[in-house]
Amino acid sequence: MRISDLLATKRARSAAAALLLMATGLVMVVAPSYPPLPAPGATAESGPLQATGPTASDVGNEIGFPFVAVPLSVYKIHFPLIAAGPAPLRSPQQTPTPAQPSPTPTPSRPTKQAATATAGPKPTPRPTKAPPKPITKVTKMGVGVYGLHAGDAELGDLLNVQPTLIVLQDPDIEFAKKVRYYFPKALIIGRTFLDSQPLDNPEQRGVELADRIAEMAVPRKGLVDAWMSYNEPISHGDLAAYEAYNAFQVAFARRLQDHYGIPAVAGNDAPGAIEPADYVRYFGEAIRVSRYFGVHAYSKPDVTTLRTPDAIYYALRYRLIHDELEAAGIKDVQMVITEAGLANGWRYKTTPEAMAADFFWMADELEKDPYVIGMAVYGIFARPGWQDFNIKYTRLPDLLGEYQPRRATEQR
């Protein structure tokens, strides 16, 4: 053999040996991890272990070196010095491949019934409170509501009282609609708050107030039945004021009723301000032309009950006035008691139960007099003020709602 052939042969063998070492290193790096190689002939669930891919002997045979046939795919390197057991050789950047768990069947989506059963029983829902129904009870019990009513704040008290006569001061139209819906049989009287109540040039003042009231009353036709003018404008014995107030009321009633078709409520004087006989002498014309005649009924001052021995001059004073009108030929007057209560207020002076008993007594007295439509308890106040009279935030509305009239035939 020539030297050149020998050198070529040596170089070829050296190259083959280098390739074999590189392949061996690659097998060591990528060989499967622990556990160690099973003994020859061992079987798994799939049968005897089978070698796949090229073996070391295949590589050796190609380059002329004798190798023991060991499957490259199961080649293992062990480190007996590590106490925790053998581990595969890997580079610092390589992440070991986790053992793959046996495949498990994908659970099917639970049915609606199964989900409900798993979640357990649902909590029992709280019963929904039924909306109130319109109140059709007819009595002579009533109440006045004072303040602005953009919401339902006062509706709850009204529903509790169950009134048949209602006085509404400056009622918001939406609130008035609800009041009319829930009290279809009630007589609803409107009233507006006035900063002043002048009586100079009374005829002109009456027309002007009627026009002002009409701005609110016309859109509320069918909701509010009648409207008041002034409230308690004159004092006892002021005869000039009597005459002026009569002229004012006549002009007011004619303008409101004849021009706008809205009933007017005359009177509404302070309790005891006018003697019964003076209603005939000074206010006969105003009472005749007005659809309704309003009276205030209060107790004797500084007492805590309506039922005093002289109640005919106080809480029941309307009877004396009616008798004078009848005697003067002013007949068929429809009277409404637009305010009723204790002269100095009831709160902090008596109990809701005692006050309710007084109002029951008075309503029963009104049942004896068919010319009286009813009384408006004074009152429910939406704004601070008149707290001695306010029945809001007390038990009195609920108690008044329990009233059942003793009709005149039952009282005889």
C-alpha positions in Angstrom: 0.0 0.0 0.0 1.2 3.4 -0.9 1.9 5.9 1.9 -0.7 8.2 0.4 -3.3 5.5 0.5 -2.4 4.6 4.1 -2.8 8.3 5.2 -6.1 8.6 3.4 -7.3 5.4 5.1 -6.2 6.7 8.5 -7.9 10.1 7.9 -11.1 8.3 6.9 -11.1 6.2 10.0 -10.4 9.2 12.2 -13.2 11.1 10.6 -15.5 8.1 11.1 -14.5 7.8 14.7 -15.2 11.5 15.3 -18.6 11.2 13.7 -19.4 8.2 15.9 -18.4 10.2 19.0 -20.7 13.1 18.0 -23.5 10.8 17.4 -23.0 9.1 20.7 -23.0 12.5 22.5 -26.2 13.4 20.7 -27.8 10.1 21.8 -26.8 10.9 25.4 -28.4 14.3 25.3 -31.7 13.4 23.8 -32.1 9.9 25.2 -35.3 9.2 27.1 -35.3 10.0 30.9 -35.5 7.8 33.9 -36.4 4.9 34.5 -33.4 2.7 33.5 -33.4 0.4 30.6 -35.4 -2.7 31.3 -33.9 -6.2 31.1 -33.9 -7.9 27.7 -37.1 -9.6 27.0 -39.1 -7.4 29.4 -42.6 -6.5 28.2 -44.9 -3.6 28.6 -48.6 -3.4 28.1 -48.0 -3.1 24.4 -45.7 -6.2 24.2 -41.9 -6.7 24.1 -39.9 -3.6 23.9 -39.0 -2.9 20.3 -36.0 -0.8 19.1 -36.7 1.7 16.5 -34.4 3.7 14.3 -30.7 3.0 13.6 -28.5 1.2 16.1 -24.9 1.7 17.1 -23.9 -1.5 15.3 -25.6 -0.1 12.1 -23.3 2.9 12.3 -20.3 0.8 13.1 -20.8 -1.6 10.3 -21.0 1.2 7.9 -17.5 2.5 8.9 -16.0 -0.9 9.6 -15.9 -0.9 13.5 -17.3 -3.7 15.5 -20.1 -2.4 17.9 -22.5 -4.1 20.2 -26.0 -3.6 18.9 -27.7 -1.3 21.3 -30.9 0.6 20.3 -30.1 4.3 20.2 -33.6 5.2 21.3 -33.2 3.4 24.7 -29.6 4.4 25.4 -29.2 5.5 29.1 -26.5 7.2 31.1 -26.6 6.6 35.0 -24.9 8.4 37.8 -24.7 6.1 40.8 -23.1 8.8 43.0 -26.4 10.8 43.2 -28.3 9.6 46.3 -31.7 10.6 44.9 -31.4 8.1 42.1 -30.4 8.3 38.5 -31.2 11.3 36.4 -30.7 12.0 32.7 -27.9 14.2 31.4 -29.3 17.5 30.1 -27.9 20.8 29.2 -28.6 23.8 31.6 -31.0 25.4 29.1 -33.0 22.3 28.4 -36.4 21.7 30.1 -37.1 18.1 30.9 -40.0 16.6 29.2 -42.7 15.7 31.8 -44.1 12.2 31.8 -47.3 12.1 29.9 -50.3 10.8 31.9 -52.5 8.1 30.5 -55.3 9.7 28.4 -58.6 10.0 30.2 -62.0 10.4 28.5 -63.2 14.0 28.3 -66.2 14.5 30.6 -69.4 15.4 28.9 -71.1 18.8 29.7 -73.5 18.3 32.6 -77.1 18.7 31.8 -79.2 21.5 33.2 -80.9 19.1 35.6 -77.6 17.8 36.8 -76.2 21.3 37.3 -79.2 22.2 39.4 -78.9 19.1 41.5 -75.1 19.8 42.1 -75.8 23.4 43.0 -78.3 22.4 45.7 -81.7 23.8 46.3 -82.3 27.5 45.5 -83.2 29.8 48.4 -86.9 30.5 48.7 -87.6 33.9 47.1 -89.2 36.6 49.2 -92.8 37.1 48.4 -93.4 40.1 46.2 -95.7 42.7 47.8 -98.8 43.1 45.7 -99.5 46.6 44.5 -102.2 48.4 46.4 -105.7 48.4 44.9 -108.0 51.4 44.6 -109.8 52.1 47.9 -113.5 52.2 47.5 -114.5 52.5 51.2 -116.8 55.5 51.7 -116.8 57.3 55.0 -116.6 60.8 56.3 -113.0 60.4 57.3 -110.4 62.4 55.4 -107.0 64.1 55.6 -105.1 67.1 54.2 -101.7 66.7 52.5 -99.5 69.8 52.5 -96.3 70.3 50.5 -94.9 69.4 47.1 -95.5 65.9 45.9 -93.1 64.9 43.1 -93.1 61.3 44.3 -94.8 58.8 46.4 -93.7 60.0 49.8 -97.2 60.8 51.0 -99.1 58.2 49.1 -98.3 55.5 51.7 -99.9 57.6 54.5 -102.9 58.3 52.3 -103.4 54.6 51.6 -103.2 53.9 55.3 -105.8 56.5 56.2 -108.2 55.4 53.5 -109.8 58.9 53.2 -113.0 59.9 51.4 -112.2 63.6 51.6 -108.7 64.8 50.6 -107.2 68.3 50.6 -104.1 68.6 48.4 -101.9 71.7 48.6 -100.1 72.5 45.3 -100.4 68.9 44.1 -97.8 67.7 41.6 -99.8 66.5 38.6 -98.3 63.0 38.6 -99.0 62.7 42.3 -102.6 63.9 41.7 -103.1 61.2 39.1 -102.1 58.5 41.6 -104.3 59.9 44.3 -107.3 59.9 41.9 -106.5 56.4 40.8 -106.3 55.0 44.3 -109.3 57.1 45.6 -111.8 57.1 42.8 -114.7 57.9 45.2 -113.0 60.7 47.2 -113.8 64.4 47.0 -110.4 66.0 46.3 -110.1 69.7 47.1 -107.1 71.7 45.8 -105.4 74.5 47.7 -102.4 76.6 46.9 -99.9 78.2 49.2 -100.1 82.0 49.1 -97.4 84.4 50.5 -100.1 87.1 51.1 -103.9 87.3 51.0 -104.7 91.0 50.2 -108.3 92.2 50.3 -107.9 95.6 48.8 -109.9 96.0 45.6 -111.5 92.6 46.4 -113.3 92.0 43.1 -110.1 92.4 41.1 -108.2 90.3 43.6 -110.8 87.5 43.3 -110.6 87.4 39.5 -106.8 87.5 39.5 -106.6 84.6 42.0 -109.1 82.6 40.0 -106.9 83.0 36.9 -103.9 82.0 38.9 -105.6 78.9 40.3 -106.9 78.0 36.9 -103.3 77.6 35.6 -103.0 74.6 38.0 -106.6 73.5 38.1 -107.3 73.3 34.4 -104.6 70.7 33.7 -105.9 68.7 36.7 -109.5 68.6 35.8 -110.8 65.2 36.6 -108.1 64.7 39.2 -109.0 67.6 41.6 -112.7 68.3 42.1 -112.8 71.8 43.5 -110.4 74.6 44.7 -110.2 76.9 47.6 -109.2 80.6 47.5 -107.9 82.2 50.7 -107.4 80.3 53.9 -108.3 81.9 57.3 -107.8 85.5 56.0 -109.9 87.5 58.5 -110.2 87.9 62.3 -113.2 87.9 64.5 -115.2 91.2 64.5 -113.4 92.9 61.6 -116.6 93.8 59.8 -114.9 95.7 57.0 -112.8 92.6 56.2 -116.0 90.5 56.3 -117.5 92.6 53.5 -114.3 92.7 51.5 -113.9 88.9 51.8 -117.4 88.3 50.7 -116.9 90.4 47.5 -113.6 88.7 46.9 -115.1 85.2 47.2 -118.0 86.0 44.9 -115.7 87.3 42.2 -113.4 84.3 42.6 -116.2 81.7 42.4 -117.9 83.3 39.4 -114.6 83.5 37.5 -113.4 80.0 38.4 -116.8 78.3 37.9 -118.3 80.2 35.0 -115.2 80.8 33.0 -113.1 77.7 33.7 -115.8 75.2 34.8 -114.0 74.4 38.1 -116.0 74.3 41.4 -115.1 76.8 44.1 -115.0 76.3 47.9 -116.1 79.3 49.9 -115.3 80.1 53.6 -112.4 78.2 55.1 -112.3 80.7 58.0 -110.4 80.3 61.2 -112.3 78.4 63.9 -114.6 80.8 65.8 -113.5 83.8 63.6 -117.1 84.4 62.5 -120.3 84.0 64.5 -122.8 81.6 63.0 -125.3 84.3 62.5 -122.7 86.5 60.7 -122.3 84.0 58.0 -125.9 84.8 56.9 -125.4 88.6 57.4 -122.0 89.0 55.7 -121.3 85.9 53.6 -124.7 84.7 52.3 -123.9 85.7 48.7 -120.5 84.0 48.6 -122.0 80.8 50.1 -124.8 80.8 47.5 -122.6 81.2 44.4 -119.9 78.7 45.5 -120.3 75.0 44.9 -119.0 74.1 48.3 -118.7 75.8 51.7 -115.6 75.0 53.8 -115.5 75.1 57.6 -112.6 74.5 60.0 -113.5 72.4 63.1 -111.1 72.4 66.1 -111.4 71.7 69.8 -111.6 74.2 72.6 -108.1 75.7 73.1 -105.8 74.1 75.7 -107.6 70.7 75.8 -106.5 67.3 74.6 -109.8 66.0 73.2 -112.5 67.0 70.8 -115.2 65.5 73.0 -115.8 68.3 75.5 -119.2 69.1 76.9 -119.3 72.3 74.9 -118.2 70.7 71.6 -121.2 72.3 69.8 -119.3 75.6 70.0 -116.1 74.1 68.8 -115.6 70.8 67.0 -119.4 70.6 66.1 -119.8 74.4 65.4 -120.7 73.6 61.8 -124.2 72.6 63.0 -124.9 76.0 64.4 -123.8 77.6 61.1 -125.9 75.2 59.1 -129.0 76.0 61.2 -128.5 79.7 60.7 -128.2 79.3 56.9 -131.3 77.1 56.8 -133.3 79.6 58.8 -132.3 82.3 56.3 -133.4 80.3 53.3 -129.9 79.4 52.2 -130.6 75.7 51.7 -128.9 72.6 50.3 -125.4 73.9 51.2 -122.8 71.2 50.8 -120.4 71.6 53.7 -116.9 70.3 53.9 -114.7 70.5 56.9 -111.4 71.3 55.3 -109.4 71.2 58.6 -110.0 69.3 61.8 -108.0 68.6 64.9 -107.0 69.9 68.3 -106.6 73.6 68.6 -103.0 73.4 69.8 -102.1 70.2 68.0 -102.1 66.7 69.3 -98.5 65.5 69.2 -96.7 65.5 72.6 -100.1 66.1 74.3 -102.0 62.9 73.7 -101.5 59.5 72.2 -102.3 58.3 68.7 -104.8 55.9 70.1 -106.7 58.6 72.0 -106.6 61.0 69.0 -107.9 58.3 66.7 -110.8 57.7 69.1 -111.6 61.4 69.0 -111.6 61.4 65.2 -113.8 58.3 65.1 -116.2 60.0 67.4 -116.3 63.1 65.2 -116.7 61.1 62.0 -119.7 59.3 63.6 -121.2 62.7 64.4 -120.8 63.7 60.8 -122.7 60.6 59.7 -125.8 62.1 61.4 -125.6 65.2 59.1 -126.1 64.3 55.4 -125.2 67.9 54.3 -121.6 67.4 55.5 -119.4 65.5 53.0 -116.6 64.8 55.4 -113.7 66.2 57.4 -110.0 66.5 56.5 -107.7 65.7 59.5 -105.0 68.3 59.7 -102.7 66.8 58.5 -99.8 65.1 56.6 -96.9 67.5 56.1 -94.2 66.8 53.6 -92.0 69.6 54.8 -90.9 70.6 58.3 -93.4 72.8 60.1 -96.7 72.4 62.0 -95.1 69.4 63.8 -97.6 69.5 66.6 -100.3 68.7 64.1 -98.4 66.3 61.8 -99.7 62.7 61.7 -96.8 61.6 59.5 -94.3 59.2 61.1 -96.9 58.2 63.7 -99.3 55.3 64.1 -102.3 57.6 63.5 -102.6 57.0 59.8 -102.9 53.3 60.3 -105.4 53.8 63.1 -107.5 56.1 61.1 -107.6 53.6 58.3 -109.3 51.1 60.6 -112.4 53.4 61.0 -115.7 51.8 60.1 -118.6 54.3 60.4 -121.5 53.8 62.7 -124.2 54.9 60.4 -126.9 57.3 61.6 -129.5 54.5 61.8 -127.1 52.5 64.0 -126.6 55.4 66.4 -130.3 55.9 67.2 
